[in-house]
Amino acid sequence: MSDFEREIVHCLNRFFKTHHIQGFAYRLKQHKFTSQYVDVLVDSLNPSYYLSIECKSIIDKKLYFSQHFHADKKNVHQVDAISDFLAKTGRIGFLAVEFRQGPGKPSEAFLIPWATVVAHFKENKGITIDDARSGIALAKCKEGYVLERM
């Protein structure tokens, strides 16, 4: 599990605890040669928090669908596979993206609604850091990322 995925799980669970919301974020253990639909799942009796989150941590100012996402053995793009998973499960999808700026510069992280990701994918353009800023910003503190609102 990547550090960013772990941070997203902790961030969401802190959010639930702080706001007294029944919900639990977790990461399924990935096994070699088995597919994984998304990085983080969130279960909650509240449908607003029944989530599925794909995580990307990049050293760049733009996320590219050809570079930062993959296609499976049947040549199904990851965005299409996640969209199908969301439709089948009824979960609300997000892309959690961390833009790392390099040594000595602060990282920025955001939650982007999956519908926005799909719109950018269909237009065949990536997601810039400015595009991501229209999503939900994750603040940084000593414990890691903090989600103020959802």
MOJOWO-V621655 format. One record per residue. PHI is phi in whole degrees, -180 to 180 (NA if undefined). NEAR is the number of other ideal C-beta (glycine too) atoms within 10 Angstrom. Layout:
# MOJOWO-V621655
PHI&NEAR / PHI&NEAR
This chain:
# MOJOWO-V621655
NA&13 / -75&13 / -61&10 / -65&21 / -61&18 / -61&15 / -63&20 / -65&29 / -60&22 / -64&15 / -60&22 / -65&25 / -67&16 / -65&17 / -59&21 / -62&19 / -66&10 / -63&11 / -96&13 / 54&6 / -112&16 / -75&10 / -175&20 / -147&14 / -98&21 / -156&12 / -119&18 / -75&13 / -68&8 / -91&10 / -107&8 / -61&4 / 70&4 / -119&8 / -82&9 / -127&11 / -70&17 / -143&23 / -86&23 / -132&22 / -115&18 / -129&22 / -108&13 / -160&15 / -71&9 / -81&10 / -59&10 / -68&10 / -117&21 / -90&16 / -118&23 / -138&20 / -129&24 / -96&24 / -113&22 / -136&18 / -123&18 / -129&17 / -103&10 / -175&14 / -108&13 / -149&16 / -96&22 / -107&12 / -71&17 / -84&10 / -101&11 / -99&16 / -118&19 / -131&11 / -115&13 / -84&11 / -62&6 / -95&6 / 66&6 / -89&12 / -66&15 / -58&17 / -63&19 / -66&14 / -65&18 / -67&23 / -60&17 / -64&12 / -60&15 / -63&20 / -64&10 / -73&9 / -97&14 / 78&9 / -76&22 / -92&18 / -101&22 / -141&27 / -107&26 / -97&26 / -126&25 / -114&21 / -98&23 / -91&15 / -99&13 / 104&7 / -58&5 / 81&5 / -113&9 / -72&8 / -83&16 / -126&18 / -132&25 / -146&21 / -106&21 / -113&23 / -57&15 / -62&21 / -60&13 / -67&17 / -60&24 / -62&17 / -61&12 / -66&19 / -64&18 / -66&9 / -82&8 / 58&8 / -130&13 / -79&17 / -117&24 / -83&14 / -62&16 / -68&9 / -60&18 / -64&23 / -64&13 / -81&11 / -86&19 / -94&17 / -76&17 / -106&22 / -77&12 / -114&14 / -139&9 / -64&4 / -81&10 / 128&18 / -76&23 / -126&15 / -100&21 / -84&11 / -147&7 / -140&16
